[in-house]
Amino acid sequence: MDLFGDERAEHEPPAYAPLAARMRPQSFDEFVGQTHLVGPGTLLRRAIEADRVGSVILYGPPGSGKTALAHVIATVTESRFVAISAVTSNVAALKQLAADAANRVRQSGRRTTLFLDEIHRFNKAQQDVLLPLVEQGVLTLIGATTYNPFFYLNAALVSRSKILPLRPLDDEAIRTIVRRTLADPERGLGRVRIELADEALEHIIAVSDGDARKALNALEIASLSTLPRADGTVVVGRAAIEESIQRKAVVYDRDGDQHYDTASAFIKSMRGSDPDAALYWLAKMLEAGEDPRFIARRIVIAAAEDVGNADPHALGVATAAFQAVDFVGMPEAQIPLAQAVIYVATAPKSNSAVVAINKAREAVRDEKTREVPVHLRDASYAGAKQLGHGEGYQYAHEFEGHIVEQEYVPNGERFYVPSDQGYERRIAERLEVWRAALAARRVKQAEGER
């Protein structure tokens, strides 16, 4: 189960190992990227070089250097370094490893560092086994995961570890890794004369999405599948790279950070009236295979929450797009989805409906429940008149302007305050006209009573 070998990862990957595995860095001098964590002089790098790193969780997207960083730590630490994968391991293996680690400390004083790849695949019970081992110092844990540890790991385990977020590698980092691989005659492709066209390199950078493993896989396939020229030179152009990659795989998880973060950016772009950004996030979700009904629901919510009565048609457009998803299906459903996204993003904005319902619900929760006024109660059933239900009710349509002043809720207060945006400005004006007319009637009635 040891990913790096039997003793401290000292053995090089075999010649038949994938290029990405062979090019895994052996020291900080070879490590590329993540300078915010392990750049020269950073606290983590000093701790690693002093062999005092402590338990950490490396959290980041594929190919960002989690396993590579663990490999570097393995070459630095004086402790016994063991690497396993949560995909193939179990509780029994962990307990045996812990027993071996405890014996090692007693017999030689040598500590054990455990690199646990895909740690999120351990269930809660398996993670619980790690807790006492980390607490007692039997093991120094280095976990690696592409999933948010605050969601997928036990809170107790997270609190006993440093969470180190890795970022996708930037363009210059991918460029450096590719060029170093082409020049390395031992682990890389330096023994073969390879000419990588500039446009091919830029295409690798563009489609790798900050994933070094994806970049090296594409380079390896393209270089191995391209026939050399008469002089032995392998010329790798953009076409070879495109054929090797075929189609860019969008970095996206249907139930993790990418899902929620992308949906959040999508909603906030519509709210922020940026149709181009909203369309980009829509396209990303569609390309990644997101459920279009999930997307449609987000548009409906945004139409009500962020547009509201500033443009009442927005909700109708969004709802129609939702219905079209089931009626039309993909891929054509992307068109009504895009139409709805553009409409919501470019519509005038108001959140007054959200504010109003929140205030009303707060009043219901926190105040004494108000009784329905007797004149508003249901008077349609036998015996209702004996209870006085409906007595004194005034039918609004019988009055001027189709409005009448009467108590609709005890101790009435204003929950809805229309904004000055779009159609809601007209709603605000209408309410002011009604309130002024009712006030005038009150004055007239008071004068008549004198």
SEDRENZA-106710 format. One record per residue (C-alpha): y, x, z; residue number from 1; residue in three letters. Coordinates in steps of 0.2 Angstrom, whole numbers, always signed. Layout:
<recs>
@north Y, east X, up Z, num NUM, residu ALA
...
</recs>
This chain:
<recs>
@north +0, east +0, up +0, num 1, residu MET
@north +11, east +15, up +2, num 2, residu ASP
@north +24, east +15, up -13, num 3, residu LEU
@north +29, east +33, up -12, num 4, residu PHE
@north +13, east +42, up -7, num 5, residu GLY
@north +4, east +47, up +8, num 6, residu ASP
@north +16, east +59, up +16, num 7, residu GLU
@north +35, east +56, up +16, num 8, residu ARG
@north +36, east +52, up -3, num 9, residu ALA
@north +34, east +70, up -7, num 10, residu GLU
@north +23, east +67, up -23, num 11, residu HIS
@north +32, east +64, up -39, num 12, residu GLU
@north +27, east +49, up -49, num 13, residu PRO
@north +14, east +52, up -62, num 14, residu PRO
@north +19, east +56, up -80, num 15, residu ALA
@north +12, east +39, up -85, num 16, residu TYR
@north +24, east +30, up -73, num 17, residu ALA
@north +38, east +20, up -81, num 18, residu PRO
@north +54, east +29, up -85, num 19, residu LEU
@north +64, east +20, up -71, num 20, residu ALA
@north +51, east +26, up -58, num 21, residu ALA
@north +51, east +44, up -64, num 22, residu ARG
@north +70, east +45, up -64, num 23, residu MET
@north +71, east +38, up -46, num 24, residu ARG
@north +83, east +50, up -37, num 25, residu PRO
@north +76, east +64, up -26, num 26, residu GLN
@north +93, east +67, up -16, num 27, residu SER
@north +110, east +61, up -14, num 28, residu PHE
@north +116, east +73, up -28, num 29, residu ASP
@north +106, east +62, up -40, num 30, residu GLU
@north +110, east +46, up -32, num 31, residu PHE
@north +122, east +36, up -43, num 32, residu VAL
@north +133, east +21, up -37, num 33, residu GLY
@north +135, east +12, up -21, num 34, residu GLN
@north +149, east +24, up -16, num 35, residu THR
@north +156, east +11, up -4, num 36, residu HIS
@north +140, east +14, up +6, num 37, residu LEU
@north +134, east +31, up +3, num 38, residu VAL
@north +148, east +40, up -5, num 39, residu GLY
@north +153, east +58, up +2, num 40, residu PRO
@north +159, east +56, up +20, num 41, residu GLY
@north +154, east +38, up +23, num 42, residu THR
@north +146, east +34, up +40, num 43, residu LEU
@north +129, east +28, up +32, num 44, residu LEU
@north +127, east +44, up +22, num 45, residu ARG
@north +131, east +55, up +38, num 46, residu ARG
@north +119, east +45, up +48, num 47, residu ALA
@north +105, east +47, up +34, num 48, residu ILE
@north +108, east +66, up +33, num 49, residu GLU
@north +108, east +67, up +52, num 50, residu ALA
@north +91, east +57, up +52, num 51, residu ASP
@north +99, east +44, up +63, num 52, residu ARG
@north +100, east +29, up +51, num 53, residu VAL
@north +93, east +16, up +62, num 54, residu GLY
@north +85, east -1, up +56, num 55, residu SER
@north +94, east -7, up +40, num 56, residu VAL
@north +92, east -21, up +27, num 57, residu ILE
@north +97, east -16, up +10, num 58, residu LEU
@north +103, east -32, up +1, num 59, residu TYR
@north +108, east -32, up -17, num 60, residu GLY
@north +103, east -38, up -35, num 61, residu PRO
@north +89, east -30, up -45, num 62, residu PRO
@north +91, east -12, up -51, num 63, residu GLY
@north +106, east -9, up -39, num 64, residu SER
@north +97, east +6, up -30, num 65, residu GLY
@north +88, east -2, up -15, num 66, residu LYS
@north +72, east +7, up -18, num 67, residu THR
@north +81, east +22, up -24, num 68, residu ALA
@north +91, east +24, up -8, num 69, residu LEU
@north +75, east +22, up +2, num 70, residu ALA
@north +67, east +36, up -8, num 71, residu HIS
@north +82, east +47, up -4, num 72, residu VAL
@north +80, east +43, up +14, num 73, residu ILE
@north +62, east +47, up +13, num 74, residu ALA
@north +66, east +65, up +7, num 75, residu THR
@north +78, east +67, up +22, num 76, residu VAL
@north +70, east +60, up +37, num 77, residu THR
@north +59, east +70, up +48, num 78, residu GLU
@north +49, east +55, up +53, num 79, residu SER
@north +33, east +48, up +45, num 80, residu ARG
@north +39, east +38, up +30, num 81, residu PHE
@north +28, east +23, up +25, num 82, residu VAL
@north +33, east +11, up +11, num 83, residu ALA
@north +24, east -6, up +9, num 84, residu ILE
@north +28, east -22, up -1, num 85, residu SER
@north +29, east -38, up +8, num 86, residu ALA
@north +20, east -45, up -8, num 87, residu VAL
@north +4, east -37, up -4, num 88, residu THR
@north +5, east -34, up +15, num 89, residu SER
@north +1, east -45, up +29, num 90, residu ASN
@north +2, east -47, up +48, num 91, residu VAL
@north -14, east -37, up +51, num 92, residu ALA
@north -8, east -22, up +41, num 93, residu ALA
@north +8, east -23, up +50, num 94, residu LEU
@north -1, east -22, up +67, num 95, residu LYS
@north -12, east -8, up +62, num 96, residu GLN
@north +4, east +2, up +55, num 97, residu LEU
@north +12, east -2, up +72, num 98, residu ALA
@north -3, east +5, up +82, num 99, residu ALA
@north -3, east +21, up +71, num 100, residu ASP
@north +16, east +23, up +74, num 101, residu ALA
@north +14, east +21, up +93, num 102, residu ALA
@north -1, east +34, up +93, num 103, residu ASN
@north +10, east +46, up +83, num 104, residu ARG
@north +24, east +45, up +95, num 105, residu VAL
@north +12, east +48, up +110, num 106, residu ARG
@north +3, east +62, up +102, num 107, residu GLN
@north +17, east +72, up +92, num 108, residu SER
@north +33, east +63, up +97, num 109, residu GLY
@north +36, east +60, up +78, num 110, residu ARG
@north +44, east +43, up +74, num 111, residu ARG
@north +39, east +32, up +59, num 112, residu THR
@north +51, east +24, up +46, num 113, residu THR
@north +45, east +9, up +37, num 114, residu LEU
@north +52, east +4, up +20, num 115, residu PHE
@north +47, east -14, up +18, num 116, residu LEU
@north +51, east -20, up +0, num 117, residu ASP
@north +54, east -38, up -4, num 118, residu GLU
@north +55, east -42, up +15, num 119, residu ILE
@north +61, east -59, up +11, num 120, residu HIS
@north +43, east -64, up +6, num 121, residu ARG
@north +37, east -62, up +24, num 122, residu PHE
@north +37, east -79, up +32, num 123, residu ASN
@north +45, east -81, up +49, num 124, residu LYS
@north +29, east -78, up +59, num 125, residu ALA
@north +27, east -61, up +50, num 126, residu GLN
@north +45, east -57, up +53, num 127, residu GLN
@north +42, east -60, up +71, num 128, residu ASP
@north +29, east -47, up +72, num 129, residu VAL
@north +43, east -34, up +67, num 130, residu LEU
@north +55, east -39, up +81, num 131, residu LEU
@north +46, east -30, up +96, num 132, residu PRO
@north +42, east -15, up +85, num 133, residu LEU
@north +61, east -13, up +80, num 134, residu VAL
@north +67, east -17, up +98, num 135, residu GLU
@north +55, east -4, up +106, num 136, residu GLN
@north +59, east +9, up +93, num 137, residu GLY
@north +41, east +11, up +87, num 138, residu VAL
@north +47, east +9, up +70, num 139, residu LEU
@north +64, east +11, up +61, num 140, residu THR
@north +64, east -3, up +48, num 141, residu LEU
@north +72, east -1, up +31, num 142, residu ILE
@north +70, east -18, up +22, num 143, residu GLY
@north +75, east -22, up +4, num 144, residu ALA
@north +78, east -39, up -3, num 145, residu THR
@north +87, east -47, up -17, num 146, residu THR
@north +90, east -63, up -6, num 147, residu TYR
@north +104, east -66, up +6, num 148, residu ASN
@north +96, east -60, up +23, num 149, residu PRO
@north +107, east -72, up +33, num 150, residu PHE
@north +97, east -86, up +25, num 151, residu PHE
@north +80, east -79, up +23, num 152, residu TYR
@north +77, east -68, up +38, num 153, residu LEU
@north +76, east -72, up +56, num 154, residu ASN
@north +92, east -71, up +65, num 155, residu ALA
@north +85, east -60, up +78, num 156, residu ALA
@north +79, east -47, up +65, num 157, residu LEU
@north +96, east -48, up +56, num 158, residu VAL
@north +105, east -45, up +73, num 159, residu SER
@north +95, east -29, up +76, num 160, residu ARG
@north +98, east -22, up +59, num 161, residu SER
@north +113, east -16, up +49, num 162, residu LYS
@north +115, east -27, up +34, num 163, residu ILE
@north +120, east -16, up +19, num 164, residu LEU
@north +126, east -25, up +3, num 165, residu PRO
@north +123, east -16, up -13, num 166, residu LEU
@north +133, east -21, up -28, num 167, residu ARG
@north +128, east -21, up -47, num 168, residu PRO
@north +131, east -4, up -54, num 169, residu LEU
@north +147, east -2, up -64, num 170, residu ASP
@north +147, east +3, up -82, num 171, residu ASP
@north +151, east +21, up -78, num 172, residu GLU
@north +136, east +22, up -67, num 173, residu ALA
@north +124, east +15, up -80, num 174, residu ILE
@north +131, east +27, up -93, num 175, residu ARG
@north +128, east +42, up -81, num 176, residu THR
@north +110, east +37, up -78, num 177, residu ILE
@north +106, east +35, up -96, num 178, residu VAL
@north +114, east +51, up -101, num 179, residu ARG
@north +105, east +60, up -87, num 180, residu ARG
@north +89, east +53, up -92, num 181, residu THR
@north +91, east +59, up -110, num 182, residu LEU
@north +95, east +76, up -104, num 183, residu ALA
@north +81, east +78, up -91, num 184, residu ASP
@north +66, east +87, up -98, num 185, residu PRO
@north +55, east +85, up -83, num 186, residu GLU
@north +56, east +67, up -78, num 187, residu ARG
@north +67, east +60, up -92, num 188, residu GLY
@north +67, east +60, up -111, num 189, residu LEU
@north +74, east +78, up -112, num 190, residu GLY
@north +59, east +85, up -120, num 191, residu ARG
@north +62, east +74, up -135, num 192, residu VAL
@north +77, east +76, up -146, num 193, residu ARG
@north +85, east +59, up -145, num 194, residu ILE
@north +102, east +54, up -152, num 195, residu GLU
@north +108, east +38, up -144, num 196, residu LEU
@north +122, east +30, up -155, num 197, residu ALA
@north +137, east +26, up -145, num 198, residu ASP
@north +136, east +8, up -149, num 199, residu GLU
@north +118, east +7, up -143, num 200, residu ALA
@north +123, east +15, up -127, num 201, residu LEU
@north +137, east +2, up -125, num 202, residu GLU
@north +125, east -12, up -129, num 203, residu HIS
@north +113, east -6, up -115, num 204, residu ILE
@north +127, east -6, up -103, num 205, residu ILE
@north +133, east -23, up -108, num 206, residu ALA
@north +116, east -32, up -107, num 207, residu VAL
@north +109, east -22, up -92, num 208, residu SER
@north +121, east -32, up -80, num 209, residu ASP
@north +122, east -17, up -68, num 210, residu GLY
@north +103, east -16, up -67, num 211, residu ASP
@north +98, east +3, up -69, num 212, residu ALA
@north +80, east -2, up -71, num 213, residu ARG
@north +83, east -14, up -85, num 214, residu LYS
@north +94, east -1, up -94, num 215, residu ALA
@north +80, east +13, up -93, num 216, residu LEU
@north +67, east +1, up -98, num 217, residu ASN
@north +77, east -4, up -114, num 218, residu ALA
@north +80, east +15, up -117, num 219, residu LEU
@north +61, east +19, up -115, num 220, residu GLU
@north +55, east +6, up -126, num 221, residu ILE
@north +68, east +9, up -140, num 222, residu ALA
@north +65, east +28, up -140, num 223, residu SER
@north +46, east +27, up -140, num 224, residu LEU
@north +45, east +14, up -154, num 225, residu SER
@north +57, east +23, up -165, num 226, residu THR
@north +49, east +34, up -178, num 227, residu LEU
@north +57, east +52, up -178, num 228, residu PRO
@north +65, east +59, up -193, num 229, residu ARG
@north +58, east +74, up -203, num 230, residu ALA
@north +66, east +86, up -191, num 231, residu ASP
@north +59, east +78, up -176, num 232, residu GLY
@north +75, east +69, up -170, num 233, residu THR
@north +73, east +51, up -164, num 234, residu VAL
@north +89, east +42, up -168, num 235, residu VAL
@north +91, east +26, up -158, num 236, residu VAL
@north +104, east +14, up -164, num 237, residu GLY
@north +110, east -3, up -158, num 238, residu ARG
@north +97, east -12, up -168, num 239, residu ALA
@north +83, east -4, up -159, num 240, residu ALA
@north +91, east -7, up -142, num 241, residu ILE
@north +93, east -26, up -147, num 242, residu GLU
@north +75, east -27, up -152, num 243, residu GLU
@north +69, east -19, up -136, num 244, residu SER
@north +79, east -31, up -125, num 245, residu ILE
@north +77, east -46, up -137, num 246, residu GLN
@north +87, east -57, up -126, num 247, residu ARG
@north +98, east -54, up -111, num 248, residu LYS
@north +91, east -61, up -95, num 249, residu ALA
@north +104, east -69, up -85, num 250, residu VAL
@north +104, east -63, up -66, num 251, residu VAL
@north +102, east -80, up -57, num 252, residu TYR
@north +90, east -87, up -44, num 253, residu ASP
@north +88, east -106, up -43, num 254, residu ARG
@north +88, east -107, up -24, num 255, residu ASP
@north +97, east -91, up -19, num 256, residu GLY
@north +114, east -83, up -19, num 257, residu ASP
@north +117, east -83, up -38, num 258, residu GLN
@north +114, east -102, up -38, num 259, residu HIS
@north +126, east -106, up -24, num 260, residu TYR
@north +139, east -93, up -29, num 261, residu ASP
@north +139, east -98, up -47, num 262, residu THR
@north +140, east -116, up -43, num 263, residu ALA
@north +155, east -112, up -31, num 264, residu SER
@north +164, east -102, up -44, num 265, residu ALA
@north +161, east -117, up -56, num 266, residu PHE
@north +168, east -130, up -44, num 267, residu ILE
@north +183, east -119, up -39, num 268, residu LYS
@north +187, east -115, up -57, num 269, residu SER
@north +188, east -134, up -61, num 270, residu MET
@north +198, east -137, up -46, num 271, residu ARG
@north +210, east -122, up -50, num 272, residu GLY
@north +213, east -130, up -68, num 273, residu SER
@north +205, east -115, up -77, num 274, residu ASP
@north +195, east -123, up -91, num 275, residu PRO
@north +190, east -106, up -98, num 276, residu ASP
@north +183, east -100, up -82, num 277, residu ALA
@north +174, east -116, up -78, num 278, residu ALA
@north +166, east -116, up -96, num 279, residu LEU
@north +160, east -98, up -93, num 280, residu TYR
@north +151, east -103, up -76, num 281, residu TRP
@north +144, east -118, up -85, num 282, residu LEU
@north +137, east -107, up -99, num 283, residu ALA
@north +130, east -95, up -86, num 284, residu LYS
@north +121, east -109, up -77, num 285, residu MET
@north +114, east -116, up -94, num 286, residu LEU
@north +108, east -99, up -100, num 287, residu GLU
@north +99, east -96, up -84, num 288, residu ALA
@north +90, east -113, up -85, num 289, residu GLY
@north +99, east -122, up -71, num 290, residu GLU
@north +95, east -141, up -70, num 291, residu ASP
@north +109, east -149, up -81, num 292, residu PRO
@north +108, east -164, up -69, num 293, residu ARG
@north +113, east -153, up -54, num 294, residu PHE
@north +128, east -147, up -65, num 295, residu ILE
@north +132, east -165, up -70, num 296, residu ALA
@north +132, east -170, up -51, num 297, residu ARG
@north +145, east -156, up -47, num 298, residu ARG
@north +156, east -162, up -61, num 299, residu ILE
@north +156, east -180, up -54, num 300, residu VAL
@north +160, east -174, up -37, num 301, residu ILE
@north +174, east -163, up -43, num 302, residu ALA
@north +181, east -178, up -53, num 303, residu ALA
@north +182, east -188, up -37, num 304, residu ALA
@north +186, east -174, up -25, num 305, residu GLU
@north +199, east -164, up -35, num 306, residu ASP
@north +206, east -176, up -48, num 307, residu VAL
@north +204, east -193, up -40, num 308, residu GLY
@north +217, east -205, up -44, num 309, residu ASN
@north +229, east -192, up -52, num 310, residu ALA
@north +218, east -197, up -67, num 311, residu ASP
@north +206, east -211, up -63, num 312, residu PRO
@north +198, east -208, up -80, num 313, residu HIS
@north +190, east -192, up -75, num 314, residu ALA
@north +177, east -200, up -64, num 315, residu LEU
@north +172, east -211, up -79, num 316, residu GLY
@north +171, east -196, up -91, num 317, residu VAL
@north +161, east -186, up -78, num 318, residu ALA
@north +149, east -201, up -75, num 319, residu THR
@north +146, east -203, up -93, num 320, residu ALA
@north +142, east -185, up -95, num 321, residu ALA
@north +129, east -187, up -81, num 322, residu PHE
@north +121, east -202, up -90, num 323, residu GLN
@north +121, east -192, up -106, num 324, residu ALA
@north +111, east -178, up -99, num 325, residu VAL
@north +96, east -190, up -96, num 326, residu ASP
@north +100, east -200, up -112, num 327, residu PHE
@north +102, east -185, up -124, num 328, residu VAL
@north +93, east -171, up -116, num 329, residu GLY
@north +96, east -152, up -118, num 330, residu MET
@north +102, east -143, up -128, num 331, residu PRO
@north +113, east -156, up -135, num 332, residu GLU
@north +118, east -162, up -118, num 333, residu ALA
@north +128, east -146, up -116, num 334, residu GLN
@north +142, east -154, up -127, num 335, residu ILE
@north +146, east -169, up -115, num 336, residu PRO
@north +144, east -157, up -101, num 337, residu LEU
@north +157, east -146, up -108, num 338, residu ALA
@north +168, east -160, up -113, num 339, residu GLN
@north +168, east -167, up -95, num 340, residu ALA
@north +171, east -149, up -88, num 341, residu VAL
@north +186, east -147, up -99, num 342, residu ILE
@north +193, east -164, up -95, num 343, residu TYR
@north +191, east -162, up -76, num 344, residu VAL
@north +198, east -144, up -77, num 345, residu ALA
@north +214, east -150, up -87, num 346, residu THR
@north +217, east -166, up -77, num 347, residu ALA
@north +231, east -167, up -64, num 348, residu PRO
@north +224, east -164, up -47, num 349, residu LYS
@north +224, east -174, up -31, num 350, residu SER
@north +213, east -173, up -16, num 351, residu ASN
@north +221, east -188, up -7, num 352, residu SER
@north +205, east -198, up -8, num 353, residu ALA
@north +195, east -185, up +1, num 354, residu VAL
@north +209, east -183, up +14, num 355, residu VAL
@north +210, east -202, up +16, num 356, residu ALA
@north +191, east -205, up +19, num 357, residu ILE
@north +190, east -191, up +31, num 358, residu ASN
@north +205, east -198, up +41, num 359, residu LYS
@north +197, east -215, up +41, num 360, residu ALA
@north +180, east -209, up +47, num 361, residu ARG
@north +188, east -198, up +60, num 362, residu GLU
@north +196, east -214, up +67, num 363, residu ALA
@north +180, east -224, up +67, num 364, residu VAL
@north +171, east -209, up +76, num 365, residu ARG
@north +184, east -205, up +89, num 366, residu ASP
@north +193, east -221, up +93, num 367, residu GLU
@north +188, east -238, up +100, num 368, residu LYS
@north +180, east -248, up +87, num 369, residu THR
@north +192, east -261, up +80, num 370, residu ARG
@north +186, east -279, up +78, num 371, residu GLU
@north +187, east -288, up +62, num 372, residu VAL
@north +202, east -300, up +63, num 373, residu PRO
@north +197, east -318, up +65, num 374, residu VAL
@north +206, east -324, up +49, num 375, residu HIS
@north +197, east -311, up +39, num 376, residu LEU
@north +179, east -315, up +45, num 377, residu ARG
@north +166, east -323, up +34, num 378, residu ASP
@north +169, east -342, up +34, num 379, residu ALA
@north +156, east -347, up +21, num 380, residu SER
@north +142, east -352, up +32, num 381, residu TYR
@north +139, east -368, up +42, num 382, residu ALA
@north +147, east -367, up +59, num 383, residu GLY
@north +159, east -353, up +55, num 384, residu ALA
@north +174, east -365, up +56, num 385, residu LYS
@north +168, east -369, up +74, num 386, residu GLN
@north +170, east -351, up +78, num 387, residu LEU
@north +188, east -351, up +70, num 388, residu GLY
@north +182, east -339, up +56, num 389, residu HIS
@north +195, east -338, up +42, num 390, residu GLY
@north +208, east -349, up +51, num 391, residu GLU
@north +225, east -343, up +46, num 392, residu GLY
@north +219, east -332, up +31, num 393, residu TYR
@north +233, east -331, up +17, num 394, residu GLN
@north +226, east -330, up -1, num 395, residu TYR
@north +237, east -316, up -8, num 396, residu ALA
@north +237, east -323, up -26, num 397, residu HIS
@north +247, east -338, up -20, num 398, residu GLU
@north +262, east -327, up -15, num 399, residu PHE
@north +275, east -318, up -25, num 400, residu GLU
@north +269, east -302, up -32, num 401, residu GLY
@north +251, east -306, up -27, num 402, residu HIS
@north +254, east -298, up -10, num 403, residu ILE
@north +256, east -305, up +7, num 404, residu VAL
@north +259, east -298, up +24, num 405, residu GLU
@north +245, east -301, up +37, num 406, residu GLN
@north +234, east -291, up +48, num 407, residu GLU
@north +220, east -282, up +39, num 408, residu TYR
@north +215, east -270, up +52, num 409, residu VAL
@north +221, east -270, up +71, num 410, residu PRO
@north +233, east -256, up +74, num 411, residu ASN
@north +234, east -252, up +56, num 412, residu GLY
@north +238, east -234, up +51, num 413, residu GLU
@north +240, east -225, up +34, num 414, residu ARG
@north +225, east -215, up +29, num 415, residu PHE
@north +230, east -214, up +11, num 416, residu TYR
@north +245, east -204, up +6, num 417, residu VAL
@north +246, east -203, up -13, num 418, residu PRO
@north +251, east -187, up -21, num 419, residu SER
@north +265, east -185, up -34, num 420, residu ASP
@north +252, east -179, up -47, num 421, residu GLN
@north +248, east -189, up -63, num 422, residu GLY
@north +244, east -207, up -62, num 423, residu TYR
@north +245, east -206, up -43, num 424, residu GLU
@north +264, east -205, up -44, num 425, residu ARG
@north +263, east -223, up -51, num 426, residu ARG
@north +252, east -228, up -37, num 427, residu ILE
@north +264, east -221, up -24, num 428, residu ALA
@north +279, east -230, up -33, num 429, residu GLU
@north +269, east -247, up -33, num 430, residu ARG
@north +265, east -245, up -14, num 431, residu LEU
@north +284, east -242, up -11, num 432, residu GLU
@north +289, east -257, up -21, num 433, residu VAL
@north +276, east -268, up -11, num 434, residu TRP
@north +281, east -262, up +6, num 435, residu ARG
@north +300, east -264, up +2, num 436, residu ALA
@north +296, east -282, up -4, num 437, residu ALA
@north +286, east -286, up +12, num 438, residu LEU
@north +300, east -279, up +22, num 439, residu ALA
@north +313, east -290, up +13, num 440, residu ALA
@north +302, east -305, up +17, num 441, residu ARG
@north +302, east -301, up +35, num 442, residu ARG
@north +321, east -299, up +35, num 443, residu VAL
@north +323, east -316, up +26, num 444, residu LYS
@north +310, east -324, up +38, num 445, residu GLN
@north +319, east -318, up +53, num 446, residu ALA
@north +336, east -324, up +47, num 447, residu GLU
@north +328, east -341, up +43, num 448, residu GLY
@north +321, east -342, up +61, num 449, residu GLU
@north +339, east -339, up +68, num 450, residu ARG
</recs>
